[in-house]
């Protein structure tokens, strides 16, 4: 497989689109960190809700299979 060769990545062109995407990723990561600092309680509540919903969904699937 060519993509596993050492020189494969170094031979790939760095396009303007790729640079824009990398910049946007960095920008969004910065926004995410800022939000995590400013609203930790909101994020924790959302995380707990997601865990509960995931557990409920898994339990429902198990009961439907039985």
N, C-alpha and C positions, 0 to 999 in steps of 0.2 A: 504494500500500500504506500503510495507516494507521500501521503501526508505525514508518515512516520519517519521519513528521511530527515536528517539533520538540516540539510540545506533548503528544504521545502519552504519553511516560513521566511527565511532570509531572502528568498527569491520572489516572494509575493509583493506586488506593488501596494504602496500605501496611498490610497485614493483620498480625495477630498471628502467623500461620503464617509469613509472609515474614520477620518479625523473628526468629523462632525459628530459621529456616533460616540466616539470615545469622550469627547468634550461633554456631550449631553449626559453620559453615564456619570461622569464626575460631578456635574452640576446637580443631578438628581440625588446622588449619594450625599452631597452636602446638605441638600434640603431635607433628606431623610434624617440625618444626624441632628440638624437643628430642631426638627419636629420631635425627635426622641427626647431631646433636652427640655423642650418647652411643654410637652404634653405627655409625660410618662404615664399618668393615671389613665388617660384616654386609651393609650396603646395597650396598657395592661388589661383594661376592660374588654377591648376588642379581641385580644389574644385569648382571654378566658372564654369569651363567647364562642370563638372559633373552636376551641377545644371541646366545649360542651356540645356544639352542633355536630362536630365530627364524631364524637362518642355516640351521640343519639343516632346518627346515621348508620354507624357501624353496628350498633345493637339492633336496629331495625332490619338491616340486611341479614344478620344472624338469625333473627326470629323468623324471617320469611323463608330462609333456607330450611329450617327445621320443620 
